[in-house]
Amino acid sequence: MSHLNGRHPALPADRLTRVENFGHSIAAPGYVFRPTQPGQVADLFHAARKQGFTIGLRGAGRSYGDAAINRGQAVLDLSRMRRLLAWDPHKGILKVEPGFTIQNLWQSTLEDGWWGPVMPGTMFPTLGGCLSSNIHGKNNWHAGPIGEHVLEFTALLPNGREVTCTPGKNADLFHAMIGGMGLLGVFTSITLQLKKVHSGYLDVRAWAEPNLARILAATDEGKDHDYIVGWVDCTAGGRGLGRGQMHSADYLPEGADPEPAQSLRVEHQALSPNLFGIVPRSIIHQAMKLGFHNPGIWAVNTAKYTLNRTLGHDKRYWQSFVAFNFLLDYVPDWERAYGRGGLIQYQTFLPKAAAAEAWRDMLRLCQRRGLPSYLGVVKRHRPDKFLLSHALDGFSLAMDFKVSDRNRHKLHALTADLTRIALAAGGRFYFAKDSALTAADARAYLGDETIAKFQVLKHKSDPHGILQTDLYRRCFSNE
Ligand SMILES: Cc1cc2nc3c(=O)[nH]c(=O)nc-3n(C[C@H](O)[C@H](O)[C@H](O)COP(=O)(O)OP(=O)(O)OC[C@H]3O[C@@H](n4cnc5c(N)ncnc54)[C@H](O)[C@@H]3O)c2cc1C
C-alpha cells in the first residue's frame, strides 16, 4: 500500500492495513487485531497503556463515517468474537458475544418465532456495533432504539475493570456505553430480549406521496403500524420536492398465516441469489454503476415515481421479514455502484414542527449546488434516555451522496451548510452515519452538560485515553 508511511514504532508492521468506512469514501491505515477471546482484548489494553498507542473498536465496519477507523493506530476488530452463549426459545432471551451479527441473530431465532425488536436496514452489522451506535429501526417511535431491549451486557474497560451493566445496575455506564461509539469500553457479552412473532411475513402496504409535506404527514399518520418508512426522491424539484414512496408494515396476528412453520424457516426467508431467476444478484451493482450520475438518478427516480403513482399505486402484499427489513441487502455491494469515490450518508433528526421547512431548504440547497442526494429515507422517532442519543420527537431524513475527487470539497461545504440549517431547526445527528460534524456542532446539539457527563465517564473508564477513533478526535476534541 502506497500511503502507509509514518509507521507506529510500538505496533507490528504486519498488522498494518487499509481500514475503510462502509461507503469506501474514507480510508486510513490501521494496525488491525482480531481477538477471539476477551483475554486478548485485555492484553491489548495492557500493551496500549505500556507502549502509548490508542485503540479504535470495530465490528463489521458498516458505519457510514469514521466511527470505526483509527488512523495510524490500533484497530480492534471484534467480529471474530461471535459465539452464541445462550438462547431461551421460550422467553426469547438471547446472549451472544459482540461479533454476533444481525444475520446470525435472525438465523438463530426466527424458526423459534422470535425476531429482533429493532433492526437496521442491513443484516451485516455486529451486535457490538449496533449497541455502540444504539441503532434505530423503521419502528423507532414505538420500539425505541436497540438499547431499550438490552437486558444486560458485560464489558471490559480500558482501566482493566470488567463490568456488568443493566438498566438498574451501573446505570450511568449502561446508558452511556449504549450509543457511546466504542469510546468507553468493549462489550464482551450482550443479552437481548427479542420480539415474539407468529409468521415470517409482514403485511405491507406501498403507496406514493406527491411531496415532502405529504411524506411527513403519512409517516406521522402511520404510527398505528408496526413499521413505517418513506423513500424520498431527492432529485425532484418544484411542486414535487420531497416526493416519494411510502411503505408501512404490520406483524401478522397469530392464526393469520396458515403455514407459519414454513414462512419462519431460514431457507424461506433467504434472498434468492438471482434476479428474475436468471441474473445473479452479485453482478447487479456493476450495471447500476452506469446510471449512478445526476441525470441517471433523476431519470430512474422520475420513472419509478411515475410508475408508483400510476400502475403500482396503493399495493398491499405479504413480504418476508428479511425482504422488508433488509431491502438494501438485495443488491450485494450496491455501494460500489457509486464508483471509485464511494458515498457518504448524512442524516438529520428534526423536531416534528420544524422538519418540513428545514428539509425543503436542504433539498433545494443540494439541488442548487448540483449535489442532489441519490436516496433519501424518512423515519419517525421519539426521545430516549441514552446519554449521546440522536433521537427526538420528530423525524429523520438520511441522504446518500456520491463522493468523487472533483466534488469532495463542494460536498464538505454543503454538509457544513446543511448542519447549520439543522442546528437552527433544533436538529440532532447520528454518529454511525456521520462524517461531517465538527466538535462545535456536536456540542451544539448534545449540550455542555451531556458532553461533561460523557467526559467524566470517559476519564473514569479510560483514564489514559486509549479508546479513540477518527470520529472521537473530530467530534470530541476540545474545539
Ligand atoms: C446499508 C446500511 C443500512 C443501515 N441502516 C441502519 C438503520 O436502519 N438504522 C440504524 O440505526 N443504523 C443503520 N445503519 C448503520 C449501522 O447499523 C451502524 O453503523 C452499526 O453500528 C454498524 O455495526 P458494525 O458492526 O458494522 O459496527 P462498526 O461500524 O464497525 O462500528 C460502529 C461503532 O461500534 C463500535 N464498536 C464495535 N464493536 C464494539 C464492541 N464490541 N464494543 C464496543 N464498541 C464497539 C465502534 O468503535 C464504532 O464506534 C445502516 C448501515 C448500512 C451500511
The ligand as an SDF file (V2000), in Angstrom:
LIG
                    3D

 53 58  0  0  0  0  0  0  0  0999 V2000
  -26.9670   -0.3450    4.3170 C   0  0  0  0  0  0  0  0  0  0  0  0
  -26.9840    0.1410    5.7370 C   0  0  0  0  0  0  0  0  0  0  0  0
  -28.1920    0.3680    6.3620 C   0  0  0  0  0  0  0  0  0  0  0  0
  -28.2200    0.8150    7.6920 C   0  0  0  0  0  0  0  0  0  0  0  0
  -29.4230    1.0240    8.2870 N   0  0  0  0  0  0  0  0  0  0  0  0
  -29.4670    1.4880    9.5450 C   0  0  0  0  0  0  0  0  0  0  0  0
  -30.7070    1.7100   10.1950 C   0  0  0  0  0  0  0  0  0  0  0  0
  -31.7750    1.4850    9.6370 O   0  0  0  0  0  0  0  0  0  0  0  0
  -30.6940    2.1720   11.4750 N   0  0  0  0  0  0  0  0  0  0  0  0
  -29.5250    2.4130   12.1310 C   0  0  0  0  0  0  0  0  0  0  0  0
  -29.5900    2.8370   13.2900 O   0  0  0  0  0  0  0  0  0  0  0  0
  -28.3330    2.1980   11.5530 N   0  0  0  0  0  0  0  0  0  0  0  0
  -28.2800    1.7460   10.2800 C   0  0  0  0  0  0  0  0  0  0  0  0
  -27.0660    1.5270    9.6830 N   0  0  0  0  0  0  0  0  0  0  0  0
  -25.8460    1.8090   10.4540 C   0  0  0  0  0  0  0  0  0  0  0  0
  -25.3310    0.5810   11.1860 C   0  0  0  0  0  0  0  0  0  0  0  0
  -26.3760   -0.1320   11.7660 O   0  0  0  0  0  0  0  0  0  0  0  0
  -24.4030    1.0440   12.3030 C   0  0  0  0  0  0  0  0  0  0  0  0
  -23.3620    1.8100   11.7600 O   0  0  0  0  0  0  0  0  0  0  0  0
  -23.8050   -0.1120   13.1180 C   0  0  0  0  0  0  0  0  0  0  0  0
  -23.1280    0.4470   14.2030 O   0  0  0  0  0  0  0  0  0  0  0  0
  -22.8380   -0.9230   12.2900 C   0  0  0  0  0  0  0  0  0  0  0  0
  -22.3550   -2.0040   13.0810 O   0  0  0  0  0  0  0  0  0  0  0  0
  -20.9130   -2.6230   12.7930 P   0  0  0  0  0  0  0  0  0  0  0  0
  -20.8290   -3.9300   13.4530 O   0  0  0  0  0  0  0  0  0  0  0  0
  -20.6390   -2.5780   11.3350 O   0  0  0  0  0  0  0  0  0  0  0  0
  -20.0000   -1.5880   13.5800 O   0  0  0  0  0  0  0  0  0  0  0  0
  -18.8040   -0.6640   13.0850 P   0  0  0  0  0  0  0  0  0  0  0  0
  -19.2870    0.2210   12.0050 O   0  0  0  0  0  0  0  0  0  0  0  0
  -17.6100   -1.4780   12.8170 O   0  0  0  0  0  0  0  0  0  0  0  0
  -18.6060    0.1920   14.4210 O   0  0  0  0  0  0  0  0  0  0  0  0
  -19.6300    1.0370   14.8860 C   0  0  0  0  0  0  0  0  0  0  0  0
  -19.2680    1.5620   16.2720 C   0  0  0  0  0  0  0  0  0  0  0  0
  -19.3110    0.4930   17.2110 O   0  0  0  0  0  0  0  0  0  0  0  0
  -18.1100    0.4300   17.9700 C   0  0  0  0  0  0  0  0  0  0  0  0
  -17.9460   -0.9850   18.3370 N   0  0  0  0  0  0  0  0  0  0  0  0
  -17.9000   -2.0440   17.5120 C   0  0  0  0  0  0  0  0  0  0  0  0
  -17.8140   -3.1800   18.2250 N   0  0  0  0  0  0  0  0  0  0  0  0
  -17.8240   -2.8430   19.5400 C   0  0  0  0  0  0  0  0  0  0  0  0
  -17.7510   -3.5680   20.7670 C   0  0  0  0  0  0  0  0  0  0  0  0
  -17.6870   -4.9100   20.8210 N   0  0  0  0  0  0  0  0  0  0  0  0
  -17.7790   -2.8860   21.9380 N   0  0  0  0  0  0  0  0  0  0  0  0
  -17.8590   -1.5330   21.9470 C   0  0  0  0  0  0  0  0  0  0  0  0
  -17.9210   -0.8030   20.8040 N   0  0  0  0  0  0  0  0  0  0  0  0
  -17.9060   -1.4440   19.6180 C   0  0  0  0  0  0  0  0  0  0  0  0
  -17.0650    1.0320   17.0450 C   0  0  0  0  0  0  0  0  0  0  0  0
  -15.9860    1.5990   17.7580 O   0  0  0  0  0  0  0  0  0  0  0  0
  -17.8620    2.1220   16.3370 C   0  0  0  0  0  0  0  0  0  0  0  0
  -17.8780    3.2960   17.0920 O   0  0  0  0  0  0  0  0  0  0  0  0
  -27.0020    1.0540    8.3840 C   0  0  0  0  0  0  0  0  0  0  0  0
  -25.7860    0.8020    7.7540 C   0  0  0  0  0  0  0  0  0  0  0  0
  -25.7750    0.3430    6.4480 C   0  0  0  0  0  0  0  0  0  0  0  0
  -24.4550    0.0860    5.7890 C   0  0  0  0  0  0  0  0  0  0  0  0
  1  2  1  0
  2  3  1  0
  2 52  2  0
  3  4  2  0
  4  5  1  0
  4 50  1  0
  5  6  2  0
  6  7  1  0
  6 13  1  0
  7  8  2  0
  7  9  1  0
  9 10  1  0
 10 11  2  0
 10 12  1  0
 12 13  2  0
 13 14  1  0
 14 15  1  0
 14 50  1  0
 15 16  1  0
 16 17  1  0
 16 18  1  0
 18 19  1  0
 18 20  1  0
 20 21  1  0
 20 22  1  0
 22 23  1  0
 23 24  1  0
 24 25  2  0
 24 26  1  0
 24 27  1  0
 27 28  1  0
 28 29  2  0
 28 30  1  0
 28 31  1  0
 31 32  1  0
 32 33  1  0
 33 34  1  0
 33 48  1  0
 34 35  1  0
 35 36  1  0
 35 46  1  0
 36 37  1  0
 36 45  1  0
 37 38  2  0
 38 39  1  0
 39 40  1  0
 39 45  2  0
 40 41  1  0
 40 42  2  0
 42 43  1  0
 43 44  2  0
 44 45  1  0
 46 47  1  0
 46 48  1  0
 48 49  1  0
 50 51  2  0
 51 52  1  0
 52 53  1  0
M  END
$$$$
